[in-house]
Amino acid sequence: MALIVQKYGGSSVADAESIKRVARRIVETHKAGHAVCVVVSAMGDTTDELLRLAHEVSPTPVPREVDMLISVGERVSCALAAMAIHDLGHEAISLTGSQAGIVTDTVHGRAKIVDVRARRIHEALDADRIVLVAGFQGVSTAYDVTTLGRGGSNLTAVALAAALGADACEMYTDVEGVFTADPRIVPTARKLHAVSYEEMLEMAASGAKVLQLRSVELARGHGVKLHVRSSFSDADGTWIREEDERMLEKAIISGVTHTLEESVYRVEGIDAARLFHALSEAEVSVDTIVQTGPEIVFSGPSSDAVDTARALDTLGVSWTSRDDLGKVSVIGAGMKTHPGVASRTFATLAELGVEPEIVSTSPIKIACFVDRDRVEEAVRALHSAFELDAEEAVRAHD
């Protein structure tokens, strides 16, 4: 008997019928002889609606009370799913994040999990009950309700899978898996059978929204195998796992990702240590960093723009920012041992007449900041140049 952790996103539990469909899938897994622990998100846009309500009541709501409010959404989904499972003739129990033993630090809105005390889950599983856990939340070391930030239900699922020693963590969403590019931009994009943790980390950091970055980091650290699947079909999805030579034999590049949601900053008059300490204190995320002289260039999520500007103004440095660029990234563990990837990347962009403003690299990624209006064109051209519409790109293997 395998122990399976499943996670269902907001689109998978958007309404009563969707919850009933999810309940049937959970029961089928249980009937196959598996122990099942399920993490659910809030229904549809519930979290956004609760945040809107909070700001109608108060222009600057207290973070502690915001967490208390928005944690309700996942609890609703959990209780409803448990009811649906009971109606199918199976025993289930719904648990809040705190009841499930998810312990976090004291930061509201973006808390970090510091411990998982899963005694109550183990007891329920031993009694052959299906366990449903409210995602996105926990209880702080100061005994307050906390939330884990956007995509936090993914983090809950991976943390539970690690703590329980699960055989797999299935991430059910509204897409069928991880693709070689965004299918809305590249219709010929193919669903990947397997991606390494490192590749998925680069993809998540470079614009792929299928998995939250922190959840992939946690999965890699604990060796949790992830399976990204659609809750609307029975098809296999994409496995996120340790790098396998068979993956690299199939295709050098795993995908081309993009994002339009990063701002680029240029800063002068400060050393890097002082600058990034201040940004860290402001809880600002930083992605690309380039320094070739006294000027420091870095990028970060557009959602952090206000906090970034406040931190830079406090430092009293000279700085500018740009929001007219998008980032296109070529990602693949195979490029570590195959020369010519950079040459093909820049030749492809040159043929389009696209000149990257900023370039950053890692052993498995080449990221180029280009004019925002040329991003989609660049994605399609690079996808074609690396033949990611070919059968080999799928990386099918046992």
N, C-alpha and C positions, 0 to 999 in steps of 0.2 A: 504494500500500500504506500503510495506516494503522498507527501504533504505538499499541497499546492496553495500558493497565495495568489489570489486574483484581485485586480484593481479595475474598477469601472469608472470612467470619467463622466463629467456632467452631461455630455450629449448622449451617453449610453443609458442614463436614468432620467431623461428629460421630462417624462410624464408617467402616469400610472401604467399605461400599456407597456412602455419601455421597461419599467421596473419589473413587471410581470415576465417579460421576455428574458431579462437578466436573471430573474429567479429560476426560470426553467433551465437556463444554461448552467447555473450554479448547481442545481439539483442533479442534472445529468452528470456533472463531474463527480458529485458525491456518490451517485448510483454506480459509477464505474469503479468504486472501491477506494477512492481517494479521500483523505482528510482535507478539508477546505477551510481556509481563512480568507475572507473577502474584505477589501477596503473599497468604500464608495465615496464619490464626490457629491457635492450638492447638486440638486436637480437643475439642469439647464443654466440659466443666468441668475440663479438665486443669490449667489454671493454679490454680484454686481448690484442687484436690486436692494440688498441689505445695506451695502455701502452708500448707495444713493439716498436711502432713507436716513442713514446716520448723518449725512451732510445736509439734509433738509432740516433735521432737528438742531444740528450744531455745525457751524462753519469749520470748527477745529475740534472734532471729537477726540476725547481722551483715548490713546491707543489701547489701554487695558480694556475699556468698555467696548471698543471696536472689536477686539478679539472675542469678547464675551458674546457679542451680537452675531458676528459672521460664522462662528463655530456652530451655530444652530442648523445651518443648511445641511451639513453632512449628517447630523443626528436624525434629521427628518428622513433622509434617503435610507439610512440604516434601518430605522424602525419599520418603514414601509416595505423594504426588501425582506426583512424578517417575517412580516405578516404574510407576504406572498409565498414565502418558502413554507411556512406552516400550513397554508392552504393546499400546498402540493404534497402534504403528508410527511414532511421532514422536520426534524427539530432544529431550531436556529435560535441564536441569542445575539442581540445587538448591543454593542459596547461603545461608549464614548472614547475619545482618545485617552483620557485620564484613567477610565476603567480598564482599558487595554494595557495600561502600564507604560504609555509613551511619556517619558520625562524629558523636559527641555530646559534650556537656559531661560533667562528672564527677559529676553528681548521680545517685545510685542510686534507682531506683524511679519517678522522674519526670524522666528526662533529656530535654534539648532537643537536637534535631538542629542541628548547626552546619555540616555540610558533607556533600555526597554525591559520592563519588568513584566514578563508575559505569563506569570503564574496562572492568572484567571483564564487566559486563552488556552493554555495547556490543559487545564482541568476540563474545559468545555469540549476540546477536541478528544480528550480521553473518554468522554461520555458520548462520543459519536455525534456531537452537535456541530452544525455549521456555524461558524463564528463570523459576525459582521462587525467591522470596526469603522468608526467615523474617521475619515481621512483628514489631512490638513491641520490637525490639532493635537495638542497634548496638554500636560499640566507642568508648570514651571517648578523649579526647586523652591520657589516662594509660594507654591500652591495656588497660582493663578492660572486661568485658562489662557493658552497661547496658541497662535496659529503660525504655520511654517512658511507662509509666502505663497505666491502663485505657483501652481503645479505641486503643492505640498502633499497632495494625496499620493502622488508617485513616490515621494520620499517616505511616507508612512508605510507603503506597501513593501518597499525594499528593506526598510529597517526591520519590519516584522519578519520578512523572509529570512533575513540574516539571523535574527534572534531565535527564530523557530527552527532553523536549519532546513528550510524548505527545499524541495527538489527543484522547484522552478517558481518564478514570479511572472505571472501572465498579466500584461498590461493591455486591457481592452479599451479601445478608443473608437473614433469614427473613421479611422483610416486602416488599411489592411496591413500596414507594416512600414518599414523604412524604405524609401525609394531612392534611386540614383539621382533624382532631382525632384523638385516640386512638380507633380503631374499637371498642375494647373498652368504651369509655364512650359513644361516639356511633356507633351502628350505621349511621347514614346518612352518616357522614364519607366524603368523596371523595378519591381519589388525585389529587394535583396533577401536572400535566404539567411545570411549570417553577416554580422558586422562585429569587429573587435571592440572591446571597451574603449580603447584609445581612439579609434575612428569615431565611435558614437559620441565621445566627449568633444572631439573637434567639431563634429556636425552640430551638436547641441549648442556649442559656443558660437557657431558660425551661422545660425539662423534656422536650423531644423527644429521645429517646435513639437515633434512627436514625443520627446521625453525631456523632462527637466534636468538641467546639468547636474544639480546636486544629487539627484537620484542615481545617475550613472556613476558619479564619483563614489557614492556609497556602495553600489553594486560591485564595482571593480575592487574596492577595498576589502569586501567580504566574500568575493567570488560568487555572488548571486547571479545565476543565469536568468536573463530577462527574455521574455517572448512577447513582442509587440504584435497584437492581433486586433482584428475588427470585431466589435460586439454584434455586428449585423450580418456576419457570415461565419461559416465553419472552416474557412480556408486557413491553412497555416500562415503565420506571419513572418516576422524577422526575429532571429535569435541574436541577442547581444551577449557575447561570451569572450573567453580568452582567445587570443589570436591563434589561428590554425593555419598551418602552411597551405592547406588545401584552398583556403579563401584566396590567398595571394596568387596561387597558381592560376586561378580563374580570371582575375582582373587586378591590374596594378592599382587602379583608382576605384574607390567605392562610391563616390558621388560628388556632385557639384551643388554646393549650398549657397544661399544668399540671405542677406538681411538688409532692410531699409531702415532699421530702427536703432542705428548707432550714430552718435555724434562724435566728431573728431575735434580735439583740442590741441592748440599749440601754446606752450607756456615758456616764458623766459624769466630769468632773474631768480632762479631757485635751484637747489640741488635735488636730485631725484629722491633721496631718502626723506627729506622734509616734505616734499610734495606728496609722495604716495602714503606717507604716514598720516598726513592731514586728510587725504581722501579715504583712507581706511577708517579713521575716526568718525568720518561723516557717513560711514556705511555705504560708500559708493563703490560699485563694481567697475573694474578696469579690465579691458580686453587687450587690444594691441598697444604696445609701447615701442617707440622708436626714438633713439637719441644718437645723433652723430656729431654733436657739438654742444654748445650752451643751450640750444633749443630742445625741449622735450615735447614729443608728439604722442598722444595717447587717445584711445577711443573708449567709449562706454555707452551703456544703454541710454537711449533718448529719454526713457522714463526717469533716469537719475539726473536729468539736466539741471533742475532747480537746485538740488543738493550739491551737485558739482560746482555750479556757479557760485553758490554761497561759500563753499570751502575755498575756492580760488580767490574770491574777493577778500575773505578773511586773511589770507596769506599776503595780500597786497602785492601780488605779482602781475606782470603784464601777460595777458592771455587773450586768445581769440578762439572762436568755435565755428564749426561748419556743420550744417544739416543737409547739404545738397549732395552728399555722397552715399553710395551703397557699397556693401562689401560682398564680393564674389569669391568663394573659396573652393579650391580643388583639394579633395581629401582622399587619402589612401595609404594604408600601411605598406603597400607594395612599393611605394616610391623610395623607401629607404634603401632598397637594393637594386632599383632599376633607374639608370641615368636617363636623362632626356625629358623628364616630366616638366621641369621649369622651362626648357627650350620650347616645348610644344605649347605650354600655357601662354607664354609671352608672344610667340609667333601667331597664335590664334587671335589674341587680342589685337595685335598689330594689323592683321588682315582686316579686322573690323574698323580700324582707325580709333581704337580705344586705348588711351594712354593712362595707366594706373597712376593715381596721385600718391598713394602710399602702398608699400608692399611689406608684408610680414610673413615669416615662414616658421615652420617647426619641422621635425623629421618626417611628419606625415601630412603636412598642410602647406599650401601656398595661398595666401589671402591677398586680394587686391581691392583697394578702395577705388571705385570708378564713379563717373558721373551717374547719378541716380537714374536718369532717363535711359541709360544704356545697360542697366543691370540685367534685365530679362534677356536682351539680345546676347549679352556675354555668356549668360548661363546656357542658353541653347547652343551657342557655338562651341563652348568647351565640352558640353555633354556629347556633342557629335564628334569632336576632335579625339576624345578618348574612347569612342565607340561604346558608350555606356548603354546604347540601345540594343547591343548584341546579346545573344543568349549567355555568353560567358560572364557577363556582368552580374548575373543573378547569384553566382557563387553557390550553386546547388551542390550539397554534399551531405552525407549521412552524419 
